[in-house]
Amino acid sequence: MPIYEYICDECNERFEKIVINKQQEITCPKCASKKATIQLSVFATVGSGSSTPSGSFSGGGGGCCGGGCSCH
């Protein structure tokens, strides 16, 4: 059963819900609104001793995307 993160369209409350099926009604725990938008979730994993996350850029000019786009 996945846990989804939502933000209420009425009061901007952020909340999580365990979703058993896609037809499940989502209700804001603060204002009881049934209008909520699903959010992208960031998740963490447990590594095996490496201090550098796999898939990260390892060279040249840091920044959010490796430095190639001059965003900073």
PyMOL commands that set and color helices and strands:
alter all, ss='L'
color gray80, all
select strands_A, chain A and resi 3-8+14-18+36-39
alter strands_A, ss='S'
color yellow, strands_A
deselect
rebuild
show_as cartoon
